[in-house]
Amino acid sequence: MYELSRVRLYSIGPAGARYADTVLDLRGVGEEVPEPAPVQADFFEDAPDGPPRRPAPAGVLFLENGGGKSVLLKLIFSVMLPGHRNTLGGASSGVLRKFLLAEDCGHVALEWQHTLTGESVVVGKVSEWRGRQVSGDPRKFAEAWYSFRPGPGMTLDSLPVAESTALRAAPAQEGASGASGRRRTMKGFRDVLTETGKAYPNLDVVWEEVHERWKEHLEALGLDPELFRYQREMNADEGEAAGLFAVKNDADFTDLLLRAVTDTRDTDGLADLVHGFSHKLGRRAELTAERDFTAGSLDLLQRIADAADLRGRARAVHTGAETRTRALAGRMSARGTVERDRSQALATRVENAADTVSAASRAREGAARTTAELAYRHASLALAAAERSAAGLRRELTEARAVHAAWQAAETVLQHGAATD
């Protein structure tokens, strides 16, 4: 079980009851912790004197009307009971958004001390307006929750809420903090918190932005949100706790018992569902007529949509055909130009070829005459040579005949001579 030991509020609250940087310290005035756990102090920190003591069992906060008592309770419950439905008083779902100015990055940090071991855990909430502009749209209101175990590296006093926050230095005086300089944005705070958690694993830093996950994390730490729901109901009108148990009849007692032993989220969902169905049943005739009108309108609109779709497809086909026709005409025009140029070139070549053929014909006629002349002259020369050769052959024949006749005469003489001998 944990007890609240310190509360730190930074840059949050309405204009009339604003907390610039306030620390409410309840430590060291209660009974001694029966089973103190070993504490790892910072390197230059003085050792604690004696066993640790529990926080104050009770306290009284004196403030005049409008001083910020209800604001303080609302801010504390916003850490332990996230969600606008759990706002103390419940009069306005956006009351927490009114506690934050445009340039603010508000912090609410609670330090809890275990009653048996004295171990501490810090749980906190940080919120700001997205874009640094106050808006009526709740989606522009950013909020997140975090927890860590104080120790070397970071404590409640050294939360990195400002850029000049000293992470190790102790506060100068009780109730003061080490924050100075320009306020960090939510992203800057988350980055520094995450980096510090990586550098000091003993801090067990956890960052959550979903309500249900944050509630589950609180339960894992040992801080039951259901107990704070009872506290919220008891402080709904700043009255006494007995007002919660003031029942007039058995039905009120049954409701109180059911709220105590069941999860109200399920019953709230069922109530919302039944209320929604009852509202719809009450408007059944109106909704039926609206449904028929909508169905008829939908049928006509569907026809219009189909016709528009068909027209669109036809227009697309026409546009495509026109585009293709224009492209084909362009290509044909370009091809015609090329073919005309090619025809002119071919005509020029034909004219040149005709001139060449004429010149070749004239050259061929001249060559034929030259060939005939050469053939004639060659034949004449050949005939003259043949005639000379024939004359030579006749002379040789004549000489051969003369030689033959002489040889015959000599043979006859020789034969007569031989006969004489």
C-alpha positions in Angstrom: 0.0 0.0 0.0 1.2 3.5 -0.8 0.7 6.8 0.8 1.0 10.2 -0.9 4.2 11.9 0.2 4.6 14.8 -2.2 2.7 16.7 -4.9 4.3 18.9 -7.5 2.3 21.2 -9.8 4.1 23.0 -12.6 2.6 25.6 -15.0 -1.0 24.6 -14.7 -4.3 25.8 -13.2 -6.9 28.5 -14.0 -6.0 32.2 -14.0 -7.3 32.8 -10.5 -5.7 29.7 -8.8 -2.6 29.0 -10.9 0.3 26.8 -9.8 3.5 28.1 -11.4 5.8 25.6 -9.6 4.5 24.4 -6.3 5.6 21.4 -4.2 3.4 20.1 -1.4 5.7 18.1 1.0 4.1 15.6 3.4 7.2 13.6 4.2 8.9 12.6 7.4 6.3 13.3 10.0 4.5 10.0 10.3 5.5 6.7 11.9 8.7 4.9 11.2 8.7 2.5 8.2 8.7 -1.0 9.7 10.7 -2.8 7.0 12.8 -0.2 5.2 14.3 -1.2 1.9 17.9 -0.3 1.1 18.1 3.0 -0.7 20.8 3.9 -3.2 21.5 7.6 -2.7 23.1 9.8 -5.2 26.9 10.0 -5.2 27.2 13.4 -3.4 24.0 13.1 -1.3 24.2 12.9 2.4 23.3 9.6 4.1 19.8 9.7 5.7 19.7 10.2 9.4 17.8 7.4 11.1 15.1 5.1 9.6 12.7 6.6 7.1 9.3 7.8 8.3 5.9 7.6 6.6 4.2 10.8 5.3 1.8 12.7 7.4 -1.3 10.6 8.1 -3.5 13.7 7.7 -3.3 17.3 6.7 -5.3 20.5 6.4 -5.0 22.9 3.5 -6.2 26.4 4.4 -7.3 28.5 1.4 -10.0 31.0 0.9 -12.7 30.5 -1.6 -11.3 30.5 -5.1 -7.8 29.7 -3.8 -7.5 26.4 -5.7 -8.6 23.6 -3.3 -11.0 22.0 -5.9 -8.4 22.7 -8.6 -5.8 20.8 -6.6 -8.2 17.8 -6.2 -9.1 17.8 -9.9 -5.5 17.8 -10.9 -4.6 15.0 -8.5 -7.5 12.8 -9.6 -6.6 13.5 -13.3 -3.4 11.6 -12.7 -5.0 8.6 -11.0 -8.3 8.6 -12.9 -7.6 9.6 -16.5 -10.5 10.7 -18.7 -12.9 13.6 -18.7 -15.7 11.5 -17.3 -13.7 11.1 -14.1 -13.3 14.8 -13.5 -14.1 15.8 -10.0 -17.6 17.4 -10.0 -18.4 16.2 -13.5 -20.0 19.5 -14.4 -18.0 20.1 -17.5 -16.1 17.5 -19.5 -13.6 20.1 -20.6 -12.8 21.6 -17.2 -9.2 20.2 -17.3 -8.6 21.9 -20.6 -9.4 25.2 -19.0 -6.5 24.8 -16.6 -4.0 25.1 -19.5 -2.9 28.2 -21.4 -1.7 28.2 -25.0 2.0 28.3 -24.1 1.7 25.9 -21.2 3.1 22.5 -20.8 1.4 21.5 -17.5 2.7 18.9 -15.1 1.1 17.2 -12.2 3.5 14.7 -10.4 2.6 12.6 -7.4 5.2 10.9 -5.2 4.0 7.9 -3.3 5.8 6.1 -0.5 5.2 2.4 0.4 3.9 2.0 4.0 6.1 -1.0 4.7 9.3 -0.6 2.8 9.5 3.1 2.3 10.1 2.7 -1.4 8.9 5.6 -3.6 7.3 5.8 -7.0 6.4 9.0 -8.9 3.4 9.0 -11.2 2.6 12.1 -13.2 0.7 13.6 -16.1 1.8 16.1 -18.7 -0.5 18.0 -21.0 -0.4 20.8 -23.6 -2.3 22.3 -26.6 -1.2 21.0 -30.0 0.1 23.9 -32.1 0.2 26.2 -29.0 -3.4 27.3 -29.7 -6.3 26.9 -27.3 -9.2 25.2 -29.1 -12.6 23.8 -28.3 -11.7 20.6 -30.2 -10.7 18.0 -27.5 -8.5 16.2 -30.1 -6.1 19.1 -30.0 -5.6 18.7 -26.3 -2.6 16.3 -25.8 -2.0 14.5 -22.5 0.2 11.6 -21.4 1.1 9.9 -18.2 4.5 8.6 -16.9 6.0 6.9 -13.9 9.5 6.3 -12.5 11.2 5.3 -9.2 13.2 8.1 -7.8 16.9 7.5 -7.4 20.3 8.5 -8.9 19.5 10.3 -12.1 16.2 11.8 -11.4 13.8 12.7 -8.6 10.6 14.6 -8.2 12.6 17.8 -7.7 14.7 17.3 -10.8 11.9 16.5 -13.3 13.1 17.9 -16.6 10.2 20.3 -16.9 12.5 23.2 -18.0 15.6 23.3 -20.1 17.8 24.4 -17.3 16.6 21.8 -14.8 19.5 20.3 -12.8 19.1 16.5 -12.8 21.3 15.9 -9.8 21.2 19.1 -7.7 18.9 19.1 -4.7 16.4 22.0 -4.3 17.7 25.1 -2.6 15.0 25.1 0.0 12.0 23.0 1.0 9.1 23.5 -1.3 11.3 24.8 -4.1 12.4 23.0 -7.3 15.4 22.9 -9.5 13.5 24.0 -12.6 14.6 27.2 -14.3 14.8 28.5 -17.9 12.4 28.0 -20.7 9.6 25.4 -20.3 10.1 22.2 -22.3 7.4 21.0 -24.7 5.7 17.6 -24.2 8.0 16.1 -26.8 11.1 17.6 -25.3 10.0 16.4 -21.8 9.3 12.9 -23.2 12.7 12.7 -25.0 14.7 13.8 -21.9 12.7 11.4 -19.7 13.3 8.5 -22.1 17.0 9.2 -22.5 17.4 9.5 -18.7 15.6 6.2 -18.3 18.0 4.6 -20.7 21.0 6.1 -18.9 19.6 5.0 -15.5 17.8 1.7 -15.8 17.0 1.7 -12.1 14.4 4.5 -12.7 12.0 2.1 -14.5 10.6 4.9 -16.6 7.2 4.2 -18.2 5.4 6.5 -20.7 1.7 5.9 -21.6 -0.8 7.9 -23.7 -3.8 5.5 -23.6 -6.2 5.7 -20.6 -6.7 1.9 -20.2 -3.0 1.1 -20.4 -2.3 3.7 -17.8 -4.9 2.2 -15.5 -3.4 -1.2 -16.0 0.1 0.2 -15.2 -1.2 1.8 -12.0 -2.7 -1.5 -10.9 0.7 -3.2 -11.6 2.4 -0.6 -9.4 0.0 -1.3 -6.6 -2.1 2.0 -7.0 -5.6 0.8 -7.5 -7.6 3.4 -9.5 -10.8 2.0 -8.1 -9.9 3.4 -4.6 -9.5 6.8 -6.2 -12.9 6.5 -7.8 -14.4 6.2 -4.4 -12.3 9.2 -3.2 -13.6 11.2 -6.2 -17.2 10.3 -5.4 -16.7 11.2 -1.8 -15.2 14.6 -2.8 -17.7 15.2 -5.7 -19.3 18.1 -3.8 -16.6 18.8 -1.2 -18.8 17.2 1.4 -18.1 14.5 3.9 -17.3 10.9 3.0 -20.5 9.8 4.8 -22.4 11.3 1.9 -21.3 8.5 -0.3 -23.0 5.9 2.0 -26.1 7.9 2.7 -28.8 5.6 1.2 -32.5 6.3 1.4 -33.8 2.9 0.4 -32.8 -0.6 -0.6 -32.5 0.4 -4.2 -29.9 3.0 -3.4 -28.0 0.4 -1.3 -28.2 -2.1 -4.2 -26.8 0.5 -6.6 -24.0 1.3 -4.2 -23.1 -2.4 -3.8 -23.2 -3.0 -7.5 -20.9 0.0 -8.2 -18.5 -1.4 -5.5 -18.2 -5.0 -6.8 -18.7 -4.6 -10.5 -16.8 -2.8 -13.3 -18.9 0.3 -14.0 -17.4 0.6 -17.5 -19.4 -2.5 -18.6 -22.6 -1.2 -17.0 -22.1 2.3 -18.4 -21.7 0.8 -21.8 -24.9 -1.2 -21.4 -26.7 1.8 -20.1 -25.5 3.8 -23.1 -26.6 1.0 -25.4 -30.1 0.8 -23.9 -30.4 4.5 -23.9 -29.4 4.6 -27.5 -31.9 1.9 -28.5 -34.7 3.6 -26.5 -34.0 6.9 -28.3 -34.0 5.2 -31.7 -37.3 3.3 -30.8 -38.9 6.6 -29.9 -38.0 8.0 -33.3 -38.9 4.8 -35.1 -41.7 6.3 -37.3 -39.5 9.3 -38.2 -36.5 7.0 -38.8 -38.7 4.6 -41.0 -39.9 7.5 -43.1 -36.3 8.8 -43.3 -35.1 5.3 -44.3 -37.8 5.0 -47.0 -37.0 8.4 -48.3 -33.3 7.6 -48.2 -33.8 4.3 -50.0 -35.9 6.0 -52.8 -33.4 8.8 -53.1 -30.6 6.3 -53.1 -32.2 4.4 -55.9 -32.6 7.5 -58.0 -29.1 8.7 -57.1 -27.8 5.3 -58.0 -29.3 5.6 -61.5 -27.9 9.1 -61.8 -24.5 7.7 -60.6 -24.7 4.9 -63.1 -25.6 7.3 -66.0 -22.8 9.6 -64.9 -20.5 6.6 -64.8 -21.6 5.5 -68.3 -21.2 9.0 -69.6 -17.9 9.2 -68.0 -16.8 5.9 -69.7 -18.2 7.1 -73.1 -16.5 10.4 -72.7 -13.3 8.6 -71.8 -13.7 6.3 -74.9 -14.4 9.4 -77.1 -11.5 11.2 -75.7 -9.2 8.2 -76.2 -10.5 7.8 -79.8 -10.0 11.5 -80.5 -6.5 11.4 -79.0 -5.6 8.3 -81.1 -7.1 9.9 -84.2 -5.2 13.1 -83.6 -2.0 11.1 -83.1 -2.7 9.0 -86.3 -3.4 12.2 -88.3 -0.1 13.7 -87.0 1.8 10.5 -87.9 0.1 10.4 -91.4 0.9 14.0 -92.0 4.5 13.4 -91.0 4.6 10.3 -93.2 3.2 12.2 -96.1 5.8 14.9 -95.7 8.5 12.2 -95.6 7.1 10.4 -98.7 6.8 13.7 -100.7 10.5 14.4 -99.9 11.4 10.9 -100.8 9.4 11.1 -104.1 11.2 14.3 -105.0 14.5 12.7 -104.3 13.5 9.7 -106.4 12.3 11.9 -109.3 15.7 13.7 -109.2 17.4 10.4 -109.2 15.3 9.2 -112.2 16.2 12.3 -114.1 19.8 11.8 -113.3 19.5 8.2 -114.3 17.9 9.2 -117.7 20.7 11.6 -118.4 23.2 8.9 -117.5 21.4 6.3 -119.8 21.4 8.8 -122.7 25.1 9.5 -122.1 25.7 5.8 -121.9 23.8 5.1 -125.1 25.8 7.7 -126.9 29.0 6.3 -125.5 27.9 2.8 -126.5 27.2 3.9 -130.1 30.6 5.5 -130.2 32.2 2.4 -128.7 30.4 0.2 -131.3 31.7 2.3 -134.1 35.1 2.2 -132.6 34.9 -1.6 -132.2 33.7 -2.0 -135.8 36.5 0.1 -137.1 39.0 -1.8 -134.9 37.5 -5.1 -136.1 37.8 -4.0 -139.7 41.3 -2.8 -139.3 42.2 -6.0 -137.5 40.7 -8.1 -140.2 42.5 -6.1 -142.8 45.8 -6.6 -141.0 45.0 -10.2 -140.6 44.2 -10.6 -144.3 47.4 -8.8 -145.3 49.4 -11.0 -142.9 47.7 -14.1 -144.4 48.4 -13.0 -147.9 52.1 -12.5 -147.0 52.1 -15.9 -145.3 50.5 -17.5 -148.3 53.0 -15.8 -150.7 55.8 -17.2 -148.5 54.3 -20.6 -148.5 53.9 -20.5 -152.3 57.6 -19.6 -152.6 58.5 -22.4 -150.3 56.3 -24.7 -152.3 57.9 -23.6 -155.5 61.3 -24.0 -154.1 60.4 -27.4 -152.7 59.1 -28.5 -156.1 62.3 -27.2 -157.7 64.3 -29.1 -155.1 62.2 -32.2 -155.6 62.5 -32.0 -159.4 66.3 -31.5 -159.0 66.4 -34.5 -156.7 64.5 -36.6 -159.1 66.8 -35.5 -161.9 69.8 -36.3 -159.8 68.4 -39.6 -158.9 67.8 -40.4 -162.5 71.4 -39.4 -163.3 72.7 -41.5 -160.4 70.6 -44.4 -161.5 72.1 -44.1 -165.1 75.6 -43.7 -163.6 75.1 -46.8 -161.5 73.8 -48.7 -164.4 76.7 -47.7 -166.5 79.1 -48.8 -163.8 
